[in-house]
Amino acid sequence: MQYLIDINNDDDGDAELMLIWKQLTDAIKCTLAIYQSNLQNIESGDGVYLSEDMLLEISTIGHSALLLLGICDACSLSILNRNEVVIQDMIDGLVQGILSQQLDNGAFGIEFNSKDTNYLRVEFYPGEAMLALLGAHDILLSMPTSANTCQSVLQSMDKAFAFYSNYYYTEDDVDINYNIWQVLCFSKYHDTLSMNNHNNQRSKIHIDEVKKYILEMCQEICQSRSWKYQLSRGQSFYQNVETIEIVCGLDALAEGIRIARQEDREDLDKLFTMHAKNALYFIQWTQDQVSNDCFVGYGGLGYGGVQVFEQRLDVTGHAISALVKLQKLAVTIS
C-alpha cells in the first residue's frame, strides 16, 4: 500500500492518479471485507483467526498477520476509519489471536488449534506476525481504550526478540530467508522502542542490541551466495538469480541502510548501498526482458531467469516496498 500513500499525497489533482486511487481503494475495501467476514473465535482464549473453510488450508499466524497489516495500512490511508468500533474490535481480535500463539519461551506457534510447537516455517510466519503486531500497535496507540493491548504487544516483542535473536546466533541451519522478515519486523521494533525510549540505561542497551541484530543480518544477506557471487558479477549471471530472493533481500537491505545511517556507520551504509544498487540493476534488467507490447508480464517480476511467465504477488509486494524505501533514502541508479 506504500504506492497508494504516494498517490494520496499527490497534490496536483491528476485525474489519472485519482482514478487509480479510486480503483485501488475499492479493490482493497472489497478484499478486506471478504476476509473480515470469515473470522472466527479462538477455541480457547481471546482473539480471532481466519476460517480454514475459507482459506482451504490450515489457518496460521501468517494469514492473520497479512490481514492485520492490510487493515492497519488501510486505516493509515483513511480507506478504513480507525475510529469505528468494528474496526478497532477487528484489529484487537487479530492481535489477541496472534498473541495467543506465543509460547512461554517467546516463540510463536504457527498453526491455530494445533498442539505442535515445532519451529517449522520459522523463516516467514513469526516475522510477518511481529511486523503486524507492531503495525497494530501504531494504530491502537491513539486509542485510550487500547492501552493494555499496546502494552501486551511490546511485552510480547521483548520476549520474541530474546528468543529469535538467540535462535539466529545459536542455530547452525538458519536459512538466509530467516533474515528478511526478522530485519523487517525488528527494524519496526527498533523504531517503536526509540519513540518510547525514556533515556534510561536499560532501554539504550536494549535498542543497541536490536540494532546490532539488524545490521548483522543485513551483512549476512550481502555475504550470501546469490548476492556476493552472482548478482555482483552482472548480467552474465542474472539468469541464474532468483528474483524473489533478490527483491526480498532488497526490502531488508533498505532497512539496513536506514539504520546504518542513523548510527553513522558509513562502512555499512556503503556496503548495503552497493549491493542495493546491484539489485536495482537486476530488477531493471528483469523488467526489460518483457516488451511493453506483451499481453502478460510487462513491468512485472516473476520467479526469475530470462523469461517472465507469471506475476508473483510476494515478489511484486517486496519490490515495491523496497523501491519506495530506497527512493526516500535517495538510493538510485539513474
C-alpha positions as CSV (number, residue, x, y, z in Angstrom):
1,M,0.0,0.0,0.0
2,Q,3.0,2.3,0.0
3,Y,2.3,3.2,-3.6
4,L,-1.2,4.4,-2.5
5,I,0.4,6.6,0.1
6,D,2.4,8.4,-2.6
7,I,-0.7,8.8,-4.7
8,N,-2.7,10.0,-1.7
9,N,-0.1,12.7,-1.0
10,D,-0.1,13.9,-4.6
11,D,-1.3,17.5,-4.7
12,D,-1.6,18.2,-8.4
13,G,-5.1,16.7,-8.7
14,D,-4.0,14.5,-11.7
15,A,-7.2,12.8,-12.9
16,E,-5.4,9.6,-13.9
17,L,-3.8,9.3,-10.5
18,M,-7.2,9.9,-8.8
19,L,-8.8,7.2,-10.9
20,I,-6.0,4.8,-9.9
21,W,-6.5,5.8,-6.3
22,K,-10.3,5.0,-6.5
23,Q,-9.8,1.7,-8.3
24,L,-7.2,0.5,-5.7
25,T,-9.1,1.7,-2.7
26,D,-12.3,0.0,-4.0
27,A,-10.3,-3.2,-4.5
28,I,-8.8,-3.1,-1.1
29,K,-12.1,-2.5,0.6
30,C,-13.7,-5.4,-1.3
31,T,-10.8,-7.7,-0.5
32,L,-10.7,-6.8,3.2
33,A,-14.5,-7.2,3.5
34,I,-14.3,-10.7,2.3
35,Y,-11.6,-11.7,4.8
36,Q,-13.3,-9.8,7.6
37,S,-16.5,-11.8,7.1
38,N,-14.5,-15.1,7.5
39,L,-13.1,-14.6,11.0
40,Q,-13.8,-17.0,13.8
41,N,-13.1,-17.0,17.5
42,I,-10.1,-18.8,19.1
43,E,-11.4,-22.1,20.6
44,S,-9.7,-21.4,23.9
45,G,-9.0,-17.8,24.9
46,D,-9.4,-14.4,23.3
47,G,-8.9,-13.4,19.7
48,V,-9.9,-14.3,16.2
49,Y,-8.3,-16.0,13.2
50,L,-9.2,-16.7,9.6
51,S,-11.5,-19.6,8.9
52,E,-9.9,-22.7,7.4
53,D,-13.1,-23.3,5.3
54,M,-12.4,-20.0,3.5
55,L,-8.6,-20.4,3.2
56,L,-8.9,-24.1,2.1
57,E,-5.8,-24.8,4.2
58,I,-4.7,-24.7,7.9
59,S,-5.0,-21.2,9.3
60,T,-1.7,-19.8,10.5
61,I,-0.4,-16.6,12.2
62,G,0.9,-15.7,8.7
63,H,-2.7,-15.4,7.4
64,S,-3.7,-13.3,10.4
65,A,-0.6,-11.2,10.0
66,L,-1.2,-10.2,6.4
67,L,-4.8,-9.4,7.0
68,L,-3.9,-7.3,10.0
69,L,-1.2,-5.5,8.1
70,G,-3.7,-4.8,5.3
71,I,-6.3,-3.4,7.8
72,C,-3.7,-1.2,9.6
73,D,-2.4,0.2,6.3
74,A,-6.0,0.9,5.2
75,C,-6.6,2.8,8.4
76,S,-3.4,4.8,7.9
77,L,-4.6,5.7,4.4
78,S,-8.1,6.6,5.7
79,I,-9.6,3.9,3.5
80,L,-11.0,2.4,6.7
81,N,-12.0,4.5,9.7
82,R,-9.9,3.6,12.7
83,N,-12.4,5.2,15.0
84,E,-15.1,2.8,14.1
85,V,-15.7,0.3,16.9
86,V,-16.0,-2.6,14.4
87,I,-12.5,-1.8,13.0
88,Q,-11.0,-1.4,16.5
89,D,-12.5,-4.7,17.6
90,M,-11.2,-6.4,14.4
91,I,-7.7,-5.2,14.9
92,D,-7.8,-6.0,18.6
93,G,-9.2,-9.5,17.9
94,L,-6.5,-10.3,15.3
95,V,-3.8,-9.0,17.7
96,Q,-5.1,-11.2,20.6
97,G,-5.3,-14.1,18.2
98,I,-1.7,-13.8,17.3
99,L,-0.6,-13.2,20.9
100,S,-2.4,-16.3,22.0
101,Q,0.0,-18.3,19.8
102,Q,3.1,-17.1,21.7
103,L,4.8,-19.8,23.8
104,D,6.4,-19.3,27.2
105,N,9.9,-19.2,25.6
106,G,8.9,-16.2,23.3
107,A,8.5,-18.2,20.1
108,F,5.2,-18.2,18.2
109,G,3.3,-21.3,17.4
110,I,2.5,-21.3,13.7
111,E,-0.9,-23.1,13.3
112,F,-4.0,-22.2,15.2
113,N,-5.7,-25.0,17.1
114,S,-2.6,-27.1,17.0
115,K,-0.5,-28.6,19.8
116,D,2.5,-28.7,17.6
117,T,5.2,-26.4,19.0
118,N,8.0,-27.0,16.5
119,Y,9.5,-24.1,14.6
120,L,8.8,-25.1,11.0
121,R,8.4,-22.1,8.7
122,V,10.3,-20.0,11.2
123,E,11.8,-18.0,8.3
124,F,8.5,-16.4,7.4
125,Y,5.5,-16.5,9.7
126,P,6.9,-15.2,13.0
127,G,8.4,-12.2,11.3
128,E,5.2,-11.4,9.5
129,A,3.2,-11.8,12.7
130,M,5.5,-9.5,14.7
131,L,5.5,-6.8,12.0
132,A,1.7,-7.0,12.0
133,L,1.6,-6.7,15.8
134,L,3.8,-3.5,15.6
135,G,1.6,-2.1,12.9
136,A,-1.4,-2.6,15.0
137,H,0.4,-1.0,18.0
138,D,0.8,2.2,15.9
139,I,-2.9,2.3,15.0
140,L,-4.1,1.4,18.5
141,L,-1.7,3.8,20.3
142,S,-4.0,6.8,19.8
143,M,-7.0,4.9,21.4
144,P,-7.0,5.2,25.2
145,T,-9.1,2.0,25.4
146,S,-6.4,0.0,23.7
147,A,-3.6,0.9,26.2
148,N,-3.5,-2.7,27.6
149,T,-3.3,-4.2,24.1
150,C,-0.4,-1.9,23.2
151,Q,1.4,-2.9,26.3
152,S,0.8,-6.5,25.6
153,V,2.3,-6.1,22.1
154,L,5.5,-4.5,23.5
155,Q,5.9,-7.2,26.2
156,S,5.4,-9.9,23.5
157,M,8.1,-8.3,21.3
158,D,10.5,-8.2,24.2
159,K,10.1,-12.0,24.7
160,A,10.2,-12.6,21.0
161,F,13.4,-10.7,20.5
162,A,15.1,-12.7,23.2
163,F,14.0,-16.0,21.5
164,Y,14.5,-15.2,17.8
165,S,17.9,-13.4,18.2
166,N,19.2,-16.3,20.3
167,Y,17.8,-18.7,17.7
168,Y,19.8,-16.8,15.0
169,Y,23.0,-16.8,16.9
170,T,22.9,-20.4,18.2
171,E,21.3,-22.5,15.5
172,D,23.5,-23.9,12.8
173,D,21.0,-24.3,10.0
174,V,19.3,-20.9,9.9
175,D,18.3,-20.2,6.3
176,I,19.1,-16.8,4.7
177,N,15.4,-16.3,4.2
178,Y,15.1,-16.0,8.0
179,N,17.0,-12.7,7.9
180,I,14.4,-11.0,5.6
181,W,11.4,-10.9,7.9
182,Q,13.5,-10.6,11.0
183,V,15.1,-7.4,9.7
184,L,11.7,-6.0,8.6
185,C,9.9,-6.7,11.9
186,F,12.8,-5.7,14.2
187,S,13.5,-2.5,12.3
188,K,10.0,-1.6,13.1
189,Y,10.5,-2.7,16.7
190,H,13.6,-0.5,16.8
191,D,11.6,2.5,15.7
192,T,8.9,1.8,18.3
193,L,11.5,1.4,21.1
194,S,13.2,4.6,20.0
195,M,9.9,6.6,20.2
196,N,9.1,5.2,23.6
197,N,12.7,5.4,25.0
198,H,12.8,7.4,28.2
199,N,16.6,7.7,28.2
200,N,17.2,5.0,30.8
201,Q,20.3,2.9,30.5
202,R,18.4,-0.4,30.1
203,S,16.4,0.9,27.2
204,K,19.5,2.2,25.5
205,I,21.3,-1.2,25.9
206,H,18.2,-3.0,24.5
207,I,18.0,-0.7,21.5
208,D,21.7,-1.2,20.8
209,E,21.1,-5.0,20.9
210,V,18.3,-4.7,18.4
211,K,20.4,-2.5,16.0
212,K,23.3,-5.0,16.2
213,Y,21.0,-7.8,15.3
214,I,19.5,-6.0,12.3
215,L,22.9,-4.9,10.9
216,E,24.5,-8.3,11.3
217,M,21.6,-10.0,9.5
218,C,21.9,-7.4,6.7
219,Q,25.6,-8.1,6.4
220,E,24.9,-11.8,6.1
221,I,22.5,-11.1,3.3
222,C,25.3,-9.3,1.4
223,Q,27.6,-12.3,2.1
224,S,25.1,-14.9,0.7
225,R,25.9,-16.7,-2.5
226,S,23.4,-15.0,-4.7
227,W,24.3,-11.5,-3.6
228,K,28.1,-11.8,-3.3
229,Y,29.0,-14.2,-6.0
230,Q,26.2,-13.9,-8.6
231,L,24.4,-10.6,-8.5
232,S,27.6,-8.6,-8.1
233,R,29.0,-10.1,-11.4
234,G,26.5,-8.5,-13.6
235,Q,24.2,-9.5,-16.5
236,S,26.1,-12.7,-17.4
237,F,25.0,-14.3,-14.1
238,Y,21.5,-12.7,-13.9
239,Q,19.7,-15.7,-15.5
240,N,20.9,-17.8,-12.5
241,V,19.5,-15.5,-9.9
242,E,16.0,-15.9,-8.4
243,T,14.1,-12.7,-8.4
244,I,12.2,-13.5,-5.2
245,E,15.5,-13.8,-3.3
246,I,16.8,-10.5,-4.5
247,V,13.7,-8.3,-4.0
248,C,13.0,-9.8,-0.5
249,G,16.6,-9.2,0.4
250,L,16.5,-5.7,-1.0
251,D,13.4,-4.9,1.1
252,A,15.5,-5.8,4.2
253,L,18.7,-4.0,3.0
254,A,16.8,-0.8,2.6
255,E,16.0,-1.0,6.3
256,G,19.7,-1.8,6.9
257,I,20.8,1.3,5.1
258,R,18.4,3.4,7.1
259,I,19.6,2.0,10.4
260,A,23.3,2.3,9.4
261,R,22.8,5.9,8.5
262,Q,21.2,6.6,11.9
263,E,24.2,5.0,13.5
264,D,26.7,6.9,11.3
265,R,28.0,3.5,10.2
266,E,29.5,4.8,6.9
267,D,31.1,1.4,6.3
268,L,27.9,-0.5,6.4
269,D,26.0,2.2,4.6
270,K,28.4,1.9,1.7
271,L,28.3,-1.9,1.7
272,F,24.5,-2.1,1.8
273,T,24.1,0.7,-0.8
274,M,26.5,-1.0,-3.2
275,H,24.5,-4.3,-3.0
276,A,21.2,-2.4,-3.2
277,K,22.3,-0.8,-6.5
278,N,23.4,-4.2,-7.8
279,A,19.8,-5.4,-7.1
280,L,18.3,-2.3,-8.8
281,Y,20.3,-3.1,-12.0
282,F,19.0,-6.7,-11.8
283,I,15.4,-5.6,-11.3
284,Q,15.6,-3.2,-14.3
285,W,17.2,-5.9,-16.4
286,T,14.5,-8.4,-15.4
287,Q,11.7,-6.0,-16.4
288,D,13.4,-5.3,-19.7
289,Q,13.1,-9.0,-20.7
290,V,9.4,-8.4,-21.4
291,S,8.5,-5.9,-24.1
292,N,5.8,-3.4,-23.5
293,D,3.5,-4.9,-26.2
294,C,3.4,-8.3,-24.4
295,F,-0.1,-9.3,-23.2
296,V,1.2,-10.7,-19.9
297,G,4.3,-9.9,-17.9
298,Y,5.3,-6.3,-18.9
299,G,6.5,-4.4,-15.8
300,G,6.1,-7.5,-13.6
301,L,8.5,-9.6,-11.7
302,G,8.3,-13.3,-11.9
303,Y,10.2,-16.1,-10.2
304,G,13.5,-15.4,-12.0
305,G,15.5,-16.3,-15.1
306,V,15.2,-14.7,-18.5
307,Q,11.5,-15.1,-19.0
308,V,8.5,-13.8,-17.1
309,F,5.6,-16.1,-17.5
310,E,3.7,-15.1,-14.3
311,Q,3.4,-12.3,-11.8
312,R,4.1,-13.1,-8.2
313,L,2.3,-11.1,-5.5
314,D,5.1,-11.7,-3.0
315,V,7.8,-10.6,-5.4
316,T,5.8,-7.5,-6.5
317,G,5.0,-6.5,-2.9
318,H,8.6,-6.7,-1.7
319,A,9.9,-5.0,-4.8
320,I,7.5,-2.0,-4.4
321,S,8.2,-1.8,-0.7
322,A,12.0,-1.8,-1.4
323,L,11.8,0.7,-4.2
324,V,9.7,3.2,-2.2
325,K,12.1,2.9,0.8
326,L,15.2,3.4,-1.5
327,Q,13.7,6.4,-3.1
328,K,13.2,8.0,0.3
329,L,16.9,7.2,1.0
330,A,18.0,8.6,-2.3
331,V,19.5,5.3,-3.4
332,T,19.1,5.2,-7.2
333,I,21.0,4.0,-10.3
334,S,20.0,6.9,-12.6
